[in-house]
């Protein structure tokens, strides 16, 4: 009897089992196409060679100074999806930095880095560090074997002050960069909901490569270092007891410091929502609406995942809000309308 062996990893593993390979030897086989015939009682020899790869090393500097402890992530492919700028993009970046989409490491004390077993071609490197609020992405072309590529970053920054409506400084406000999104920019329903629920999470800090926000000092002042030059951006400020607010759209010049990016926060109220039979991962969502029920332009919806049937929506600007509960079990709930007053808390029971 003759046993035909054809295919990739699965067929190769079966062939290895037929010829008496151990489990460890089977696991070490690569996913390469193979073919052959093994007679009963016979033996077969299969020789596998590791494909040639690229190795990359170099220096990371900021304004000519070596940057120690920076995370350098390899992102395969030349395309950088500029449309994926919201929470979905941040999750993708985080997974890439953790090794889910790419390979990476940290720079040494002298700013040097080294990456191995990379594919040849046009790819990208993403550099993040605790001192910079935005990742820097650069293109790199690799050939098989040794490659040297240095990354020189600019120390572009933004400065401004966060105040309340009376002109008093707001200390301890969280300040971050958000991409300026045109009104007609489309996004997926899943991405929109994720952005509303978890858009304030520090994903850069979670992956250990950078930070996405800073805090204002006692005078309400802030500085955002490591801003990506040449992109349309907005500065977003949030603080307890205030409605979140964005600056006007700005574009920072390279290697410069833009001053006077100030933000005014308005006083806010909050809504506590309770649902007696809410399933796990139910979501409560509030939309600022006019008297006729139309969404107010320029005011972002606020969402929160419920915990044990309860959720609190903070930072709601004064006005009328439409509150809905999205049940994961598909049970519909009629929306409720509530008038929010600055400094007050309203409780809704569904």
C-alpha angles and dihedrals in degrees: 000000000000123000115210117214118197135150140038135299098334094047091044091053090050090049091049090052091051092053094045104261117164122244091254091052091050092052091052094058117109127234097257129136113261136172136182148122127255121196120218109274091011133116133229131200121213120190117199125190125199113244116247114261140185128255121205132195136159147118133292115210136173114210088341095309118116111251113220124200096017117147114236112197124189113222113193117228135031099258120096107191102225090182091063094076103127132072092305089058092048091051090050090051091049093050091048091052091049092051097260093117103011148001127268151153143182131272119250127237089278093051094254125141136184131197126183141191095035127155119248120248140061112330141145139251121209118202123197131173138171092250095057126068096204132046118243116224122197133176121242131184115213130197126193112280127014122005130179121203128164123201118213114192128196121228095229113166146178127217132188148127133260115215138169125240091274092057095253117138118255109222120203095020116153113240124191143160121255125183113249105249120200115235092246094051109127123217134177120266090239092050092048093051092047091050092052095047101040106012092117095056116116100238093166089057091046092059090048094237106100147333127263100200145031134204126242118243127235090284093050093251125142140179125204112199127193097033116171108250122223096029129112105246143165131209115230125201128192132178136167111273094018136092113248114254137190130214123236115281111278138181115208119217117234119271092002142111118234113207132198101038092150128175131199119209122204125214114263143196131212141224126218114206126197125186115183098206101028113152123224115290095017110159130218117203133187127198124190107234141179124241090272092052099255117140114257110245116242097018113108119221117250122223137180135180112239122242117203089342095307136102137163122214109206132188097037113162116230113275143066119327132190111217122197133176118217108205118204090214091061096247106146121227125196113243120251127216122216136176112229122208125196111263095010133107123218122197121212124191117199 
